[in-house]
Structure formats: structure tokens, C-alpha cells
Amino acid sequence: MRGVAIAIVLGVATSAAADTDDLDLTQLGTKITDGSGNVTSVVGQNLEFRELASQLGVVLAPQLLTPADSLGFSGFQFSVDYSNTTIDRSAGYWRALEGPAPSMMQTVGFFVRKGMWFPVPSIEVGAGAVHLFDSHVWTGQLYTKLSLHEGYHDLPLPSLSVRGAVSRMMTQSQLDLTVASLDVAVSKHVGIGGTWRLDPFAGWDLLVIIPRSEVIEGTPNIDPLAPGNSSDTLNNFVFRDQSNIYRNRFFLGAKLQYYVFQLTIEATLALKGSSVDSRQGTNDPCEPESTTAMCAAKDGAASQTTLSFSAGFDF
């Protein structure tokens, strides 16, 4: 019994340990010291926080992985989705990871999609959960798609849809990250041999990334409960709420279906970030290792590409 108890304790300790792609935003704080080398305050680097949230937001953003045609009011789909997204591993803000920054981040998701009959027969809704590999990060995702034009497969006209989606990051104690998405897609149904169905699709997507910081311990190596360290809590800091981050994405993909089995592939390009967090009372741009949070942070996150696959069943 003693051996079993030890194994259980070790298992719990292992599961609680941070993985390499978990976040430690303490690394994005610059320590301000006095003449004696004592830390007097910690300043969060708004510029790096914005760029980190921008790239991570693209990694965790909703993927389309469906053509413009809806499933139909009686249709169901169950799928497993896999995505591989590039990040700028050379950027300094990735030091906020618990381990070395990879060149790509991978996610796996589990989704259910359903066609609806109200308010019009071309409504489709979906929900799922996405996990970031090598981390404790999970996101909950929801979407609604309206197919504005669909079903005219014998005419040289593409199907057209608009979709709104949201992704909410969970299980990270220092960062709240919400990613909203609005996309427009076109697709065209092609029948193959009377048994196979091919639906190539393409479109544009606007991401709205909303990062919110929790209170971060500026000097985690100091125990504030130890005698003489009670003032250490004054070194805790928080990244002030920033303006929303906007990223444009373009996507291209195809869905292949045989009977109830479907396989979808999608490639996505997210353009370089450019949105600015304007601060009231200052026009000064944020600089690396800034000693003040009163500055305007411009998102300079590099462009990113994503390759996604979906496999599942359509009923």
C-alpha cells in the first residue's frame, strides 16, 4: 500500500508540473532596482505581451475546415481535427514559455457539427475542445455558419457562407485569451464517379484577439510569507488591458467524402500583425525593455501559416 501511495503522489506531482509550451509571463517583466540592487518594482513589457498574444491567438484560433455548404438541417458531423501552426521562435517574447520555443505549435481538437432548420435551413452550428500539445492549455470553441447560397451544384455558381466563431483559452492562470473570428467562404461541389464528393473551398477570415492579464508574481523566487519579505507582494504586476488585436487570414482547402467518411485539408496564411494599442496621455511607442507601461504597443508579430487536417463522419 505504501508503494501505491507513493506512486499516486508522484503521478499527481507529474501531472501538475508545467509542460514546455505552458506560459510563465513573469519572464516578460523587467525588474527595476535601487542603488543597492534591491527590486523596487516590476514593469510588464506591453509590446512583448501584445505580440505573444497575437501569435498564440493565431495558434488557438478557430479553423474553418468546412466548405460553404451547410450539413443540411438533418446533418451531423463528428470529427477529430489536427493543426500545425508556425511561430516566430526567434522572437524574444517566447521566453515566456516554460521550455524552448518550437518552430511550430500543434493542436488537436474534437468537434461536433449540426445542421439546423431554424431560423432558415442553411444554419449550421458547431462546438468542440482543442488541446495545445506539450502544454496544459485547452480551448473551448463555438461557431455558427450561415450558408447564404448553396445547393446549386449543377450551375457554374459557387456556394457562399459567412461564419462567426469564438475560441476561449482555459487552464492558464496568468492569461485570459479570447479569439473571435468572422469569415467569408466560397466552395464548389464536384461529384466523382457518383460515389465520391469533392468540395474545394477558399476564403478570408478576420481574427479579433482579446488578451487579458491576471496578477503576475514579479519575483517568484522570493517567498512573501517569509520573515522580512512581506513587502515583496508590491512587486506583483499586471499587464493593463490592451486594445483588441486584429489579424487577417486567408485559407484554402478541400473536403473529400465517401459515404459517411470525410477527410478535409486546409492551409491558412495569417498576415503580419499591425494593430496598435493606443494609450491615453502618451504617443510614445513601446521599446524593448521599457521601464514604463505608459507607451503605445504596436503588434509586430510575424506572419504565420497553418496546415490543418480533419477526419470524421458525416451523417
C-alpha positions in Angstrom: 0.0 0.0 0.0 2.8 2.4 0.8 4.2 1.8 -2.7 0.8 2.6 -4.3 0.5 5.8 -2.2 4.0 6.9 -3.4 3.1 6.2 -7.0 -0.1 8.2 -6.7 1.7 11.2 -5.2 4.4 11.1 -7.9 1.7 10.8 -10.6 -0.2 13.9 -9.2 3.1 15.8 -8.9 4.0 15.0 -12.5 0.6 16.0 -13.9 0.8 19.3 -12.0 4.2 20.2 -13.4 4.4 22.7 -16.2 4.9 21.5 -19.8 7.3 23.1 -22.2 4.6 25.1 -24.0 2.9 26.4 -20.8 3.2 30.1 -20.1 5.3 31.9 -17.5 4.5 35.6 -18.0 6.9 36.5 -15.2 9.6 36.4 -17.9 8.0 39.4 -19.6 8.6 41.6 -16.6 11.6 44.0 -16.3 12.8 44.4 -12.7 13.6 47.9 -11.6 16.2 48.1 -8.8 17.6 50.7 -6.5 21.2 51.6 -5.9 21.7 48.6 -3.7 20.4 46.2 -6.2 17.0 45.6 -4.4 14.0 45.1 -6.7 11.6 48.1 -6.2 9.1 47.3 -8.9 8.5 45.1 -11.9 7.3 46.6 -15.3 5.4 44.4 -17.7 6.6 44.6 -21.3 3.4 45.6 -23.1 5.0 45.3 -26.5 6.1 41.7 -26.0 2.8 40.8 -24.3 0.8 42.1 -27.3 3.0 40.2 -29.8 2.9 37.0 -27.8 -0.9 37.1 -27.5 -1.1 37.8 -31.3 0.9 34.7 -32.3 -0.6 32.5 -29.7 -4.1 33.7 -30.7 -3.5 32.5 -34.3 -2.4 29.1 -32.9 -5.6 28.7 -30.9 -8.0 30.5 -33.3 -10.9 28.5 -34.8 -10.1 26.7 -38.0 -12.7 26.6 -40.8 -12.3 23.0 -42.1 -15.7 23.0 -43.8 -16.9 24.1 -47.2 -19.5 26.9 -47.6 -22.4 24.4 -48.0 -24.0 23.5 -44.7 -24.6 20.0 -43.5 -28.4 20.4 -44.1 -31.0 20.6 -41.3 -30.8 16.8 -40.6 -27.0 16.5 -40.9 -24.5 15.7 -38.2 -20.7 15.6 -38.3 -18.2 14.2 -35.7 -14.5 14.9 -36.4 -11.0 15.0 -35.0 -9.0 18.0 -36.2 -5.2 18.4 -36.2 -3.4 21.7 -36.9 0.3 22.7 -37.1 1.0 26.4 -36.9 4.3 28.2 -37.3 5.5 30.7 -34.8 8.5 33.2 -34.8 10.6 31.2 -32.4 13.4 33.8 -32.6 11.2 36.5 -31.1 12.2 37.4 -27.5 8.7 37.2 -26.1 8.7 33.4 -26.5 11.0 33.2 -23.5 7.6 33.3 -21.6 7.3 29.6 -22.4 8.4 27.1 -19.8 10.7 25.4 -22.3 12.5 26.3 -25.5 10.3 27.8 -28.2 9.4 25.3 -31.0 9.2 26.3 -34.7 5.6 25.1 -34.8 2.8 24.5 -32.3 0.4 21.6 -32.7 -3.2 21.3 -31.6 -5.7 18.5 -31.7 -9.5 19.2 -31.5 -12.7 17.2 -31.1 -15.8 18.6 -32.7 -19.4 18.0 -33.3 -21.3 20.0 -36.0 -25.1 20.0 -36.6 -27.3 21.5 -39.4 -30.3 23.3 -38.1 -33.8 24.0 -39.5 -34.2 27.4 -37.8 -34.3 30.3 -38.5 -33.5 29.1 -42.0 -32.5 25.6 -43.2 -29.0 26.8 -44.1 -27.8 27.4 -40.5 -25.0 25.2 -39.1 -23.6 25.2 -35.5 -20.6 23.5 -34.0 -18.8 23.1 -30.7 -15.6 21.4 -29.6 -12.5 21.4 -27.5 -8.9 22.0 -28.7 -5.7 21.0 -26.9 -2.3 22.5 -27.4 0.4 19.8 -27.5 3.1 19.9 -24.8 1.0 22.1 -22.5 -2.0 22.1 -20.2 -3.8 24.5 -22.5 -7.3 23.7 -23.6 -9.7 25.9 -25.5 -13.5 25.7 -25.8 -14.8 26.7 -29.3 -18.2 27.5 -30.7 -19.3 28.6 -34.1 -22.4 29.4 -36.2 -22.4 29.3 -40.0 -25.0 30.8 -42.4 -24.9 29.5 -45.9 -26.1 32.4 -48.0 -26.1 30.5 -51.2 -25.8 26.7 -51.5 -27.1 23.6 -53.3 -27.0 24.8 -56.9 -24.4 22.2 -57.8 -25.4 21.9 -61.5 -24.8 25.6 -62.1 -21.4 27.3 -62.5 -22.1 29.2 -59.3 -20.1 28.7 -56.0 -21.7 28.3 -52.6 -21.3 31.2 -50.2 -21.3 31.4 -46.4 -20.4 33.6 -43.5 -19.4 32.3 -40.1 -18.8 33.6 -36.6 -16.7 31.7 -34.2 -15.1 32.1 -30.8 -12.2 30.3 -29.0 -11.6 30.7 -25.3 -8.4 29.6 -23.7 -8.6 27.7 -20.4 -6.3 26.3 -17.7 -3.6 29.1 -17.7 -3.5 31.1 -14.5 -1.7 34.2 -15.9 -3.5 34.8 -19.1 -7.1 35.0 -20.3 -7.2 34.8 -24.1 -10.3 35.0 -26.3 -10.2 34.8 -30.0 -13.3 35.8 -32.1 -13.4 35.0 -35.8 -15.6 36.2 -38.7 -15.0 34.6 -42.1 -16.4 34.5 -45.6 -16.1 31.3 -47.6 -16.9 30.1 -51.1 -16.9 26.5 -52.3 -18.0 24.3 -55.2 -19.3 20.8 -55.0 -17.8 18.3 -57.5 -19.2 14.7 -57.8 -16.7 12.0 -58.7 -18.0 8.7 -60.2 -21.3 9.0 -58.4 -19.8 7.9 -55.1 -17.1 10.4 -54.1 -17.8 14.1 -53.3 -15.1 16.8 -53.5 -15.7 20.3 -52.2 -12.8 22.7 -52.6 -13.2 25.9 -50.7 -11.4 29.3 -50.1 -12.0 32.5 -48.2 -10.9 35.3 -45.9 -11.1 35.5 -42.1 -10.7 38.3 -39.6 -9.4 37.4 -36.1 -10.1 39.6 -33.1 -7.7 38.6 -30.3 -8.5 39.8 -26.8 -5.8 39.2 -24.2 -6.3 39.9 -20.5 -3.7 39.5 -17.8 -4.1 38.1 -14.4 -1.9 39.3 -11.5 1.6 38.0 -12.0 4.2 37.5 -9.3 7.2 39.6 -10.3 9.7 37.9 -8.1 8.6 34.2 -7.8 11.9 33.2 -6.2 11.1 35.2 -3.1 8.7 33.8 -0.5 6.4 36.8 0.6 5.4 34.8 3.7 9.0 34.5 5.0 10.0 37.0 7.7 11.1 40.3 6.3 9.6 39.6 2.8 6.1 41.0 3.4 6.7 43.9 1.0 7.5 41.5 -1.9 3.9 41.5 -2.9 4.4 45.1 -4.1 6.4 43.7 -6.9 3.5 41.8 -8.4 2.3 43.3 -11.6 -0.4 43.0 -14.2 -0.5 43.9 -17.9 -3.1 46.6 -18.4 -6.0 45.8 -20.7 -4.9 46.4 -24.3 -6.9 47.3 -27.4 -8.1 44.3 -29.4 -5.5 42.7 -31.7 -6.6 42.2 -35.3 -5.1 39.6 -37.7 -6.2 38.8 -41.3 -6.2 35.2 -42.5 -6.7 33.7 -45.9 -7.5 30.0 -46.3 -7.7 27.3 -49.0 -8.8 23.8 -48.6 -10.8 20.8 -49.8 -13.2 18.3 -48.3 -13.3 14.7 -49.7 -16.2 12.5 -48.7 -17.1 8.9 -49.4 -20.4 7.6 -48.0 -20.2 8.9 -44.4 -16.4 9.2 -44.2 -14.8 12.6 -44.7 -11.3 13.9 -44.9 -10.6 17.7 -45.0 -7.3 19.5 -45.5 -6.8 23.3 -45.1 -3.9 25.7 -45.5 -4.1 29.1 -43.8 -1.9 32.2 -44.0 -2.2 34.8 -41.2 -0.7 38.1 -42.3 1.7 40.1 -40.1 0.2 41.9 -37.2 -0.1 45.7 -37.3 -2.7 46.9 -34.8 -1.7 49.4 -32.2 -2.6 49.7 -28.5 -3.0 53.5 -28.1 -2.6 54.8 -24.5 -4.4 57.9 -23.3 -1.9 60.5 -22.3 1.1 59.3 -24.4 2.1 58.8 -28.0 5.4 57.2 -27.2 5.9 53.8 -28.8 6.9 50.9 -26.5 10.5 50.0 -26.8 12.3 46.7 -25.8 13.0 46.5 -22.1 10.9 49.6 -21.4 10.9 50.9 -17.8 7.3 52.2 -18.1 3.9 50.8 -19.0 2.8 54.1 -20.4 3.5 53.5 -24.0 1.7 52.5 -27.2 2.4 48.9 -28.2 2.3 48.1 -31.9 1.8 44.4 -32.9 4.8 43.4 -34.9 4.1 39.6 -34.8 5.4 37.9 -37.9 3.1 36.2 -40.4 2.1 32.6 -39.7 1.0 29.6 -41.7 -1.2 26.7 -40.5 -1.8 23.3 -42.1 -4.9 21.5 -40.7 -6.5 18.1 -41.2 -9.9 16.9 -40.2 -11.2 13.3 -40.3 -14.6 12.1 -39.2 -18.1 11.0 -40.1 -21.0 12.9 -41.8 -24.5 11.6 -41.2 
